[in-house]
Amino acid sequence: MYLEGKVLELLALLLGQEAEIYMGSRTQKPLKSGTLERILYARDLLLQQMDNPPSIAKLARLVKLNEYALKRGFLYDFKSSGDKVCS
Protein backbone atom coordinates (compact mmCIF):
# COMPACT_ATOMS: atom_id res chain seq x y z
CA MET A 1 0.00 0.00 0.00
CA TYR A 2 2.83 2.38 0.88
CA LEU A 3 4.73 1.62 -2.33
CA GLU A 4 1.59 2.04 -4.39
CA GLY A 5 1.11 5.49 -2.88
CA LYS A 6 4.70 6.44 -3.65
CA VAL A 7 4.34 5.26 -7.26
CA LEU A 8 1.19 7.35 -7.66
CA GLU A 9 2.97 10.34 -6.10
CA LEU A 10 5.89 10.03 -8.54
CA LEU A 11 3.49 9.62 -11.44
CA ALA A 12 1.64 12.78 -10.42
CA LEU A 13 4.91 14.72 -10.21
CA LEU A 14 5.99 13.47 -13.63
CA LEU A 15 2.65 14.33 -15.22
CA GLY A 16 2.79 17.78 -13.62
CA GLN A 17 6.22 18.41 -15.11
CA GLU A 18 5.10 17.19 -18.53
CA ALA A 19 2.06 19.48 -18.37
CA GLU A 20 4.30 22.45 -17.52
CA ILE A 21 6.57 21.64 -20.45
CA TYR A 22 3.60 21.20 -22.80
CA MET A 23 2.03 24.49 -21.71
CA GLY A 24 5.34 26.29 -22.13
CA SER A 25 5.80 27.35 -18.52
CA ARG A 26 8.87 25.15 -18.15
CA THR A 27 11.66 24.57 -20.63
CA GLN A 28 12.94 21.16 -21.57
CA LYS A 29 16.57 20.20 -21.41
CA PRO A 30 18.07 19.97 -24.89
CA LEU A 31 18.43 16.48 -26.30
CA LYS A 32 21.84 14.84 -26.31
CA SER A 33 23.33 14.54 -29.78
CA GLY A 34 23.07 10.72 -29.78
CA THR A 35 19.42 10.89 -28.83
CA LEU A 36 18.76 13.54 -31.45
CA GLU A 37 20.34 11.34 -34.12
CA ARG A 38 18.09 8.44 -33.08
CA ILE A 39 15.00 10.65 -33.17
CA LEU A 40 15.88 11.80 -36.68
CA TYR A 41 16.48 8.18 -37.70
CA ALA A 42 13.07 7.25 -36.26
CA ARG A 43 11.46 10.04 -38.30
CA ASP A 44 13.20 8.77 -41.43
CA LEU A 45 11.96 5.23 -40.75
CA LEU A 46 8.41 6.51 -40.30
CA LEU A 47 8.55 8.47 -43.52
CA GLN A 48 9.93 5.48 -45.43
CA GLN A 49 7.21 3.20 -44.06
CA MET A 50 4.24 5.58 -44.22
CA ASP A 51 1.99 2.97 -45.83
CA ASN A 52 2.57 0.55 -42.93
CA PRO A 53 4.26 2.42 -40.05
CA PRO A 54 5.68 0.44 -37.13
CA SER A 55 4.17 0.75 -33.67
CA ILE A 56 5.79 3.12 -31.18
CA ALA A 57 7.18 0.11 -29.29
CA LYS A 58 8.72 -1.40 -32.44
CA LEU A 59 10.07 1.95 -33.60
CA ALA A 60 11.67 2.52 -30.20
CA ARG A 61 13.38 -0.88 -30.41
CA LEU A 62 14.60 -0.16 -33.95
CA VAL A 63 16.27 3.11 -32.94
CA LYS A 64 17.43 1.76 -29.55
CA LEU A 65 15.47 4.20 -27.36
CA ASN A 66 12.79 3.51 -24.82
CA GLU A 67 9.26 4.55 -25.74
CA TYR A 68 9.24 7.47 -23.34
CA ALA A 69 12.47 8.92 -24.76
CA LEU A 70 11.16 8.47 -28.29
CA LYS A 71 7.90 10.28 -27.53
CA ARG A 72 9.65 13.11 -25.68
CA GLY A 73 12.15 13.44 -28.50
CA PHE A 74 9.39 13.80 -31.07
CA LEU A 75 7.63 16.37 -28.94
CA TYR A 76 10.86 18.28 -28.36
CA ASP A 77 12.10 18.20 -31.93
CA PHE A 78 8.94 18.29 -34.03
CA LYS A 79 6.35 19.65 -31.57
CA SER A 80 4.32 16.57 -32.48
CA SER A 81 4.02 12.93 -31.48
CA GLY A 82 5.51 10.26 -33.73
CA ASP A 83 2.13 9.01 -34.91
CA LYS A 84 1.24 12.47 -36.27
CA VAL A 85 4.36 12.61 -38.45
CA CYS A 86 2.80 10.07 -40.77
CA SER A 87 -0.59 11.73 -40.98
All heavy atoms as an XYZ file, in Angstrom:
691
protein
N       0.819     -1.183      0.000
C       0.000      0.000      0.000
C       0.872      1.260      0.000
O       0.597      2.194     -0.735
C      -0.915     -0.043      1.227
C      -1.926      1.021      1.243
S      -3.458      0.247      0.769
C      -4.606      1.420      1.228
N       1.918      1.242      0.811
C       2.834      2.377      0.878
C       3.520      2.595     -0.471
O       3.589      3.721     -0.965
C       3.865      2.150      1.988
C       4.956      3.182      2.021
C       4.720      4.433      2.577
C       6.209      2.928      1.485
C       5.710      5.406      2.604
C       7.205      3.883      1.511
C       6.958      5.115      2.071
O       7.934      6.072      2.092
N       4.030      1.495     -1.042
C       4.726      1.617     -2.333
C       3.781      2.085     -3.430
O       4.168      2.875     -4.288
C       5.359      0.280     -2.715
C       6.570     -0.139     -1.882
C       7.055     -1.515     -2.319
C       7.683      0.879     -1.995
N       2.562      1.605     -3.398
C       1.591      2.040     -4.393
C       1.347      3.553     -4.296
O       1.273      4.248     -5.301
C       0.270      1.297     -4.202
C      -0.770      1.610     -5.252
C      -2.042      0.812     -5.048
O      -1.989     -0.303     -4.519
O      -3.099      1.334     -5.436
N       1.272      4.052     -3.084
C       1.105      5.487     -2.880
C       2.280      6.284     -3.403
O       2.123      7.345     -4.010
N       3.493      5.763     -3.165
C       4.699      6.439     -3.649
C       4.760      6.436     -5.174
O       5.163      7.417     -5.797
C       5.965      5.785     -3.069
C       6.191      6.117     -1.622
C       6.421      7.597     -1.482
C       6.653      8.026     -0.082
N       6.776      9.471      0.056
N       4.358      5.340     -5.794
C       4.337      5.261     -7.255
C       3.355      6.287     -7.811
O       3.654      7.008     -8.764
C       3.982      3.833     -7.731
C       3.653      3.816     -9.212
C       5.121      2.876     -7.428
N       2.186      6.370     -7.196
C       1.194      7.350     -7.656
C       1.692      8.778     -7.451
O       1.458      9.654     -8.284
C      -0.130      7.138     -6.926
C      -0.883      5.857     -7.300
C      -2.101      5.670     -6.407
C      -1.276      5.865     -8.761
N       2.402      9.010     -6.361
C       2.965     10.337     -6.096
C       3.996     10.716     -7.165
O       3.977     11.829     -7.699
C       3.613     10.349     -4.717
C       4.179     11.680     -4.300
C       4.819     11.618     -2.921
O       4.614     10.661     -2.174
O       5.562     12.576     -2.613
N       4.883      9.774     -7.493
C       5.888     10.031     -8.539
C       5.233     10.244     -9.897
O       5.648     11.110    -10.667
C       6.888      8.879     -8.607
C       7.869      8.783     -7.459
C       8.675      7.492     -7.565
C       8.795      9.987     -7.432
N       4.210      9.473    -10.181
C       3.494      9.623    -11.443
C       2.841     10.998    -11.533
O       2.898     11.659    -12.576
C       2.446      8.523    -11.590
C       1.686      8.467    -12.896
C       2.617      8.290    -14.071
C       0.673      7.347    -12.856
N       2.265     11.450    -10.442
C       1.644     12.775    -10.421
C       2.676     13.872    -10.635
O       2.430     14.834    -11.364
C       0.909     12.992     -9.095
N       3.843     13.729    -10.011
C       4.910     14.719    -10.213
C       5.380     14.743    -11.664
O       5.570     15.810    -12.249
C       6.090     14.423     -9.290
C       5.871     14.686     -7.808
C       7.043     14.137     -6.997
C       5.712     16.171     -7.549
N       5.549     13.566    -12.244
C       5.994     13.474    -13.634
C       4.963     14.085    -14.575
O       5.311     14.854    -15.476
C       6.255     12.024    -14.016
C       6.694     11.774    -15.453
C       8.035     12.436    -15.725
C       6.768     10.304    -15.738
N       3.702     13.764    -14.364
C       2.652     14.329    -15.216
C       2.563     15.844    -15.058
O       2.317     16.555    -16.033
C       1.312     13.675    -14.905
C       1.168     12.229    -15.368
C      -0.139     11.633    -14.865
C       1.274     12.116    -16.865
N       2.781     16.329    -13.842
C       2.787     17.776    -13.618
C       3.903     18.461    -14.384
O       3.719     19.515    -14.991
N       5.086     17.849    -14.374
C       6.218     18.412    -15.112
C       5.958     18.385    -16.612
O       6.264     19.346    -17.321
C       7.493     17.634    -14.792
C       8.007     17.871    -13.406
C       9.215     17.001    -13.086
O       9.550     16.086    -13.830
N       9.852     17.281    -11.965
N       5.403     17.281    -17.103
C       5.097     17.186    -18.528
C       4.068     18.238    -18.930
O       4.168     18.839    -19.994
C       4.594     15.783    -18.881
C       5.657     14.719    -18.828
C       6.742     14.917    -19.854
O       6.457     15.276    -21.004
O       7.916     14.720    -19.490
N       3.077     18.462    -18.079
C       2.063     19.476    -18.369
C       2.686     20.867    -18.420
O       2.347     21.673    -19.284
C       0.950     19.434    -17.317
N       3.623     21.149    -17.507
C       4.305     22.446    -17.521
C       5.111     22.623    -18.794
O       5.107     23.698    -19.399
C       5.229     22.572    -16.309
C       4.501     22.758    -15.001
C       5.456     22.772    -13.813
O       6.680     22.635    -14.009
O       4.970     22.917    -12.688
N       5.777     21.574    -19.219
C       6.568     21.642    -20.454
C       5.632     21.855    -21.645
O       5.884     22.693    -22.506
C       7.414     20.362    -20.632
C       8.534     20.336    -19.590
C       7.991     20.269    -22.048
C       9.259     19.014    -19.504
N       4.542     21.106    -21.685
C       3.603     21.201    -22.797
C       2.977     22.587    -22.882
O       2.794     23.131    -23.963
C       2.528     20.123    -22.653
C       1.552     20.089    -23.800
C       1.931     19.543    -25.023
C       0.277     20.606    -23.668
C       1.050     19.512    -26.083
C      -0.607     20.581    -24.726
C      -0.220     20.026    -25.931
O      -1.089     20.010    -26.987
N       2.663     23.167    -21.746
C       2.028     24.485    -21.710
C       3.041     25.613    -21.891
O       2.660     26.763    -22.022
C       1.273     24.684    -20.392
C       0.196     23.649    -20.168
S      -1.004     23.648    -21.478
C      -2.298     24.544    -20.720
N       4.321     25.292    -21.876
C       5.341     26.294    -22.127
C       5.817     27.036    -20.897
O       6.618     27.957    -21.007
N       5.359     26.644    -19.716
C       5.799     27.347    -18.521
C       7.111     26.784    -17.970
O       7.671     27.312    -17.034
C       4.716     27.303    -17.431
O       4.414     25.971    -17.090
N       7.592     25.727    -18.549
C       8.872     25.147    -18.145
C       9.612     24.711    -19.407
O       9.015     24.169    -20.323
C       8.649     23.944    -17.234
C       9.940     23.242    -16.875
C       9.663     22.016    -16.089
N       9.733     22.360    -14.679
C       9.896     21.470    -13.729
N       9.946     20.210    -14.022
N       9.970     21.842    -12.488
N      10.887     24.955    -19.452
C      11.656     24.570    -20.629
C      12.218     23.169    -20.455
O      12.512     22.740    -19.353
C      12.815     25.547    -20.882
O      13.644     25.567    -19.728
C      12.303     26.939    -21.174
N      12.354     22.486    -21.560
C      12.941     21.162    -21.568
C      14.444     21.278    -21.709
O      14.954     22.208    -22.342
C      12.442     20.366    -22.767
C      11.204     19.585    -22.517
C      10.858     18.759    -23.739
O      10.783     19.294    -24.836
N      10.634     17.501    -23.555
N      15.140     20.279    -21.174
C      16.572     20.197    -21.410
C      16.776     19.822    -22.876
O      16.006     19.040    -23.429
C      17.197     19.106    -20.540
C      17.145     19.370    -19.071
C      17.799     18.215    -18.344
C      17.476     18.232    -16.876
N      17.965     17.036    -16.199
N      17.804     20.359    -23.500
C      18.067     19.972    -24.893
C      18.420     18.484    -24.974
O      18.958     17.914    -24.029
C      19.256     20.839    -25.302
C      19.622     21.658    -24.138
C      18.720     21.349    -23.004
N      18.112     17.885    -26.101
C      18.427     16.477    -26.302
C      19.917     16.297    -26.521
O      20.580     17.144    -27.117
C      17.680     15.939    -27.515
C      16.163     15.927    -27.445
C      15.596     15.476    -28.780
C      15.679     15.041    -26.329
N      20.441     15.183    -26.045
C      21.840     14.840    -26.309
C      21.975     14.533    -27.798
O      21.020     14.105    -28.449
C      22.253     13.625    -25.495
C      22.218     13.870    -24.008
C      22.584     12.618    -23.262
C      22.463     12.847    -21.774
N      22.679     11.624    -21.003
N      23.154     14.715    -28.337
C      23.331     14.541    -29.784
C      23.022     13.117    -30.219
O      22.441     12.902    -31.280
C      24.741     14.943    -30.203
O      25.695     14.078    -29.617
N      23.386     12.108    -29.423
C      23.069     10.723    -29.775
C      21.580     10.468    -29.811
O      21.075      9.777    -30.695
N      20.865     11.041    -28.866
C      19.416     10.890    -28.827
C      18.782     11.612    -30.011
O      17.870     11.088    -30.656
C      18.840     11.439    -27.504
O      19.466     10.774    -26.413
C      17.345     11.252    -27.431
N      19.277     12.791    -30.315
C      18.756     13.544    -31.453
C      18.936     12.764    -32.750
O      18.022     12.697    -33.572
C      19.451     14.900    -31.546
C      19.040     15.793    -32.700
C      17.543     16.077    -32.664
C      19.817     17.078    -32.677
N      20.098     12.144    -32.921
C      20.336     11.343    -34.125
C      19.340     10.188    -34.217
O      18.833      9.870    -35.296
C      21.765     10.809    -34.128
C      22.815     11.878    -34.343
C      24.227     11.366    -34.158
O      24.424     10.150    -33.960
O      25.153     12.199    -34.203
N      19.039      9.562    -33.084
C      18.094      8.443    -33.079
C      16.672      8.914    -33.373
O      15.913      8.218    -34.047
C      18.155      7.723    -31.734
C      19.460      6.995    -31.553
C      19.577      6.387    -30.201
N      20.909      5.828    -30.032
C      21.261      5.089    -29.021
N      20.404      4.820    -28.062
N      22.491      4.616    -28.945
N      16.324     10.094    -32.889
C      14.997     10.648    -33.170
C      14.869     10.940    -34.665
O      13.849     10.640    -35.293
C      14.749     11.933    -32.348
C      14.772     11.649    -30.851
C      13.445     12.607    -32.760
C      13.721     10.703    -30.367
N      15.895     11.511    -35.240
C      15.881     11.798    -36.682
C      15.817     10.510    -37.495
O      15.122     10.443    -38.513
C      17.102     12.633    -37.071
C      17.144     14.042    -36.484
C      18.469     14.717    -36.821
C      15.969     14.868    -36.962
N      16.523      9.480    -37.030
C      16.483      8.182    -37.697
C      15.075      7.593    -37.600
O      14.548      7.048    -38.576
C      17.523      7.253    -37.087
C      17.554      5.866    -37.685
C      17.673      5.681    -39.061
C      17.476      4.739    -36.880
C      17.704      4.415    -39.610
C      17.512      3.468    -37.417
C      17.621      3.309    -38.779
O      17.649      2.053    -39.326
N      14.435      7.741    -36.442
C      13.069      7.250    -36.257
C      12.120      7.972    -37.218
O      11.240      7.345    -37.829
C      12.618      7.454    -34.811
N      12.298      9.278    -37.365
C      11.460     10.036    -38.296
C      11.659      9.524    -39.720
O      10.700      9.329    -40.469
C      11.808     11.523    -38.239
C      10.896     12.345    -39.154
C      11.457     13.660    -39.521
N      12.762     13.475    -40.162
C      13.614     14.451    -40.414
N      13.324     15.670    -40.070
N      14.769     14.214    -40.988
N      12.916      9.289    -40.090
C      13.199      8.773    -41.433
C      12.532      7.413    -41.653
O      11.967      7.158    -42.717
C      14.697      8.668    -41.666
C      15.385     10.020    -41.738
O      14.679     11.040    -41.928
O      16.630     10.059    -41.597
N      12.605      6.536    -40.637
C      11.959      5.227    -40.748
C      10.446      5.375    -40.927
O       9.839      4.680    -41.740
C      12.250      4.372    -39.512
C      13.666      3.827    -39.385
C      13.844      3.119    -38.041
C      13.988      2.871    -40.519
N       9.851      6.284    -40.166
C       8.406      6.514    -40.297
C       8.046      7.016    -41.689
O       7.060      6.577    -42.279
C       7.928      7.520    -39.255
C       7.718      7.002    -37.849
C       7.363      8.148    -36.920
C       6.646      5.935    -37.816
N       8.839      7.926    -42.200
C       8.549      8.474    -43.520
C       8.733      7.435    -44.619
O       8.008      7.434    -45.611
C       9.413      9.710    -43.780
C       9.092     10.914    -42.894
C      10.088     12.041    -43.147
C       7.669     11.391    -43.102
N       9.714      6.527    -44.444
C       9.934      5.476    -45.426
C       8.818      4.435    -45.398
O       8.531      3.807    -46.411
C      11.271      4.767    -45.162
C      12.482      5.601    -45.461
C      13.760      4.937    -44.971
O      13.751      3.821    -44.474
N      14.881      5.645    -45.109
N       8.215      4.243    -44.232
C       7.207      3.196    -44.065
C       5.824      3.791    -43.798
O       5.054      3.262    -43.005
C       7.603      2.271    -42.918
C       8.940      1.603    -43.126
C       9.374      0.788    -41.929
O       8.586      0.441    -41.068
N      10.648      0.471    -41.874
N       5.507      4.890    -44.469
C       4.241      5.578    -44.225
C       3.025      4.717    -44.518
O       1.998      4.844    -43.864
C       4.165      6.869    -45.040
C       4.979      7.983    -44.447
S       4.967      9.480    -45.417
C       3.316     10.061    -45.157
N       3.135      3.814    -45.496
C       1.995      2.969    -45.832
C       1.716      1.924    -44.762
O       0.590      1.479    -44.598
C       2.194      2.302    -47.196
C       3.502      1.532    -47.273
O       4.453      1.880    -46.556
O       3.565      0.569    -48.069
N       2.736      1.533    -44.002
C       2.573      0.551    -42.932
C       3.552      0.894    -41.804
O       4.538      0.191    -41.605
C       2.822     -0.866    -43.467
C       2.459     -1.918    -42.458
O       1.719     -1.667    -41.521
N       3.003     -3.106    -42.649
N       3.298      1.976    -41.064
C       4.258      2.419    -40.047
C       4.345      1.451    -38.873
O       3.351      0.820    -38.507
C       3.710      3.769    -39.595
C       2.270      3.732    -39.916
C       2.131      2.842    -41.117
N       5.529      1.311    -38.296
C       5.678      0.441    -37.128
C       5.007      1.075    -35.903
O       4.770      2.276    -35.862
C       7.200      0.364    -36.933
C       7.721      1.613    -37.549
C       6.785      1.942    -38.676
N       4.735      0.243    -34.923
C       4.171      0.755    -33.669
C       5.251      1.564    -32.947
O       6.439      1.470    -33.266
C       3.720     -0.406    -32.784
O       4.841     -1.158    -32.354
N       4.832      2.340    -31.961
C       5.793      3.118    -31.176
C       6.796      2.189    -30.506
O       7.990      2.461    -30.492
C       5.059      3.980    -30.114
C       4.161      5.021    -30.778
C       6.039      4.644    -29.160
C       4.883      6.166    -31.424
N       6.299      1.062    -29.971
C       7.184      0.106    -29.291
C       8.228     -0.458    -30.259
O       9.419     -0.524    -29.938
C       6.364     -1.010    -28.671
N       7.784     -0.844    -31.454
C       8.725     -1.398    -32.437
C       9.706     -0.332    -32.916
O      10.896     -0.587    -33.056
C       7.964     -1.992    -33.615
C       8.880     -2.672    -34.600
C       8.125     -3.401    -35.680
C       9.099     -4.093    -36.600
N       8.430     -4.842    -37.654
N       9.211      0.866    -33.158
C      10.074      1.955    -33.601
C      11.133      2.266    -32.540
O      12.309      2.466    -32.861
C       9.237      3.193    -33.908
C       9.969      4.391    -34.493
C      10.611      4.043    -35.834
C       9.022      5.558    -34.650
N      10.720      2.270    -31.289
C      11.666      2.521    -30.202
C      12.756      1.449    -30.175
O      13.939      1.760    -29.996
C      10.932      2.565    -28.862
N      12.372      0.201    -30.374
C      13.377     -0.875    -30.410
C      14.321     -0.703    -31.596
O      15.528     -0.914    -31.480
C      12.697     -2.237    -30.483
C      12.157     -2.719    -29.162
C      11.754     -4.191    -29.219
N      10.821     -4.510    -30.285
C       9.495     -4.445    -30.186
N       8.953     -4.058    -29.054
N       8.730     -4.762    -31.202
N      13.772     -0.322    -32.750
C      14.600     -0.161    -33.950
C      15.658      0.925    -33.792
O      16.770      0.799    -34.313
C      13.719      0.163    -35.162
C      12.858     -0.961    -35.706
C      11.869     -0.430    -36.741
C      13.721     -2.059    -36.306
N      15.321      1.997    -33.090
C      16.265      3.107    -32.938
C      16.998      3.072    -31.592
O      17.748      3.980    -31.265
C      15.573      4.479    -33.128
C      15.025      4.598    -34.533
C      14.513      4.734    -32.092
N      16.739      1.993    -30.827
C      17.431      1.762    -29.553
C      17.191      2.873    -28.522
O      18.114      3.372    -27.890
C      18.915      1.520    -29.774
C      19.198      0.261    -30.573
C      20.670      0.059    -30.787
C      21.019     -1.206    -31.498
N      20.306     -1.611    -32.630
N      15.921      3.272    -28.410
C      15.473      4.196    -27.365
C      14.293      3.551    -26.657
O      13.628      2.695    -27.228
C      15.001      5.530    -27.969
C      16.046      6.474    -28.521
C      15.368      7.652    -29.207
C      16.959      6.982    -27.424
N      14.025      3.986    -25.439
C      12.794      3.509    -24.821
C      11.636      4.359    -25.367
O      11.849      5.419    -25.950
C      12.871      3.502    -23.293
C      13.036      4.866    -22.693
O      12.323      5.804    -23.059
N      13.961      5.014    -21.765
N      10.429      3.869    -25.173
C       9.259      4.546    -25.745
C       9.110      5.968    -25.213
O       8.766      6.881    -25.965
C       7.990      3.750    -25.445
C       7.899      2.459    -26.210
C       6.625      1.699    -25.910
O       5.543      2.317    -25.926
O       6.711      0.490    -25.665
N       9.376      6.147    -23.944
C       9.239      7.475    -23.338
C      10.207      8.466    -23.985
O       9.825      9.576    -24.351
C       9.483      7.373    -21.829
C       9.359      8.691    -21.121
C       8.112      9.254    -20.884
C      10.490      9.375    -20.685
C       7.984     10.468    -20.240
C      10.374     10.592    -20.035
C       9.122     11.129    -19.816
O       9.004     12.328    -19.184
N      11.473      8.046    -24.154
C      12.473      8.923    -24.763
C      12.100      9.241    -26.211
O      12.281     10.369    -26.673
C      13.860      8.275    -24.695
N      11.567      8.255    -26.907
C      11.162      8.473    -28.294
C      10.028      9.499    -28.374
O      10.089     10.448    -29.160
C      10.718      7.147    -28.916
C      10.292      7.191    -30.377
C      11.447      7.591    -31.276
C       9.736      5.849    -30.795
N       9.024      9.345    -27.521
C       7.900     10.281    -27.531
C       8.340     11.689    -27.133
O       7.943     12.673    -27.765
C       6.807      9.794    -26.578
C       6.111      8.548    -27.063
C       5.124      8.057    -26.025
C       4.519      6.729    -26.402
N       3.618      6.244    -25.343
N       9.167     11.791    -26.104
C       9.652     13.111    -25.684
C      10.512     13.744    -26.769
O      10.458     14.948    -27.004
C      10.447     13.011    -24.389
C       9.533     12.903    -23.198
C      10.220     13.188    -21.954
N      10.524     14.599    -21.855
C      11.002     15.170    -20.777
N      11.217     14.450    -19.715
N      11.273     16.444    -20.740
N      11.312     12.932    -27.427
C      12.152     13.445    -28.501
C      11.331     14.001    -29.650
O      11.644     15.057    -30.196
N      10.255     13.298    -30.009
C       9.389     13.798    -31.070
C       8.714     15.094    -30.647
O       8.620     16.035    -31.430
C       8.341     12.751    -31.466
C       8.768     11.903    -32.628
C       9.350     10.674    -32.422
C       8.600     12.351    -33.916
C       9.757      9.898    -33.490
C       8.999     11.595    -35.004
C       9.587     10.350    -34.780
N       8.258     15.147    -29.411
C       7.627     16.374    -28.940
C       8.621     17.528    -28.903
O       8.295     18.654    -29.256
C       7.017     16.167    -27.554
C       5.700     15.416    -27.532
C       5.290     15.110    -26.091
C       4.614     16.191    -28.229
N       9.839     17.242    -28.479
C      10.860     18.285    -28.365
C      11.287     18.783    -29.740
O      11.381     19.981    -29.979
C      12.068     17.736    -27.604
C      13.169     18.746    -27.414
C      13.122     19.647    -26.364
C      14.248     18.805    -28.286
C      14.125     20.581    -26.173
C      15.257     19.739    -28.105
C      15.190     20.629    -27.049
O      16.178     21.554    -26.878
N      11.543     17.845    -30.624
C      12.096     18.196    -31.932
C      11.056     18.680    -32.929
O      11.293     19.622    -33.674
C      12.803     16.977    -32.521
C      14.257     17.227    -32.766
O      14.801     18.165    -32.174
O      14.838     16.488    -33.565
N       9.918     18.021    -32.980
C       8.939     18.288    -34.027
C       7.650     18.892    -33.504
O       6.718     19.112    -34.268
C       8.632     16.999    -34.792
C       9.867     16.295    -35.274
C      10.194     15.040    -34.789
C      10.713     16.896    -36.176
C      11.331     14.393    -35.223
C      11.856     16.255    -36.622
C      12.167     14.993    -36.134
N       7.567     19.111    -32.198
C       6.349     19.652    -31.569
C       5.130     18.793    -31.929
O       4.028     19.285    -32.103
C       6.090     21.107    -31.979
C       7.265     22.023    -31.780
C       7.628     22.184    -30.318
C       8.733     23.194    -30.131
N      10.017     22.671    -29.833
N       5.369     17.499    -32.097
C       4.322     16.566    -32.477
C       4.722     15.174    -32.018
O       5.897     14.883    -31.867
C       4.148     16.562    -33.991
O       3.235     15.593    -34.388
N       3.722     14.316    -31.817
C       4.025     12.929    -31.479
C       4.409     12.175    -32.748
O       4.123     12.603    -33.859
C       2.827     12.272    -30.804
O       1.731     12.277    -31.678
N       5.047     11.036    -32.586
C       5.506     10.262    -33.729
C       4.384      9.794    -34.634
O       4.545      9.743    -35.850
N       3.223      9.485    -34.064
C       2.129      9.006    -34.908
C       1.562     10.095    -35.799
O       0.994      9.828    -36.843
C       1.019      8.384    -34.065
C       0.467      9.333    -33.004
O       1.126     10.324    -32.700
O      -0.616      9.026    -32.482
N       1.765     11.369    -35.455
C       1.245     12.468    -36.270
C       2.187     12.832    -37.416
O       1.798     13.538    -38.322
C       0.966     13.691    -35.403
C      -0.195     13.446    -34.458
C      -0.525     14.661    -33.669
C      -1.680     14.327    -32.738
N      -1.964     15.385    -31.812
N       3.417     12.348    -37.359
C       4.361     12.615    -38.453
C       3.871     11.967    -39.727
O       3.991     12.510    -40.813
C       5.778     12.126    -38.081
C       6.705     12.163    -39.272
C       6.347     12.946    -36.947
N       3.269     10.800    -39.601
C       2.801     10.069    -40.771
C       1.473     10.565    -41.305
O       1.101     10.240    -42.428
C       2.675      8.580    -40.431
S       4.266      7.791    -40.239
N       0.730     11.301    -40.511
C      -0.589     11.725    -40.983
C      -0.565     13.082    -41.640
O       0.376     13.754    -41.740
C      -1.574     11.718    -39.844
O      -1.089     12.436    -38.735
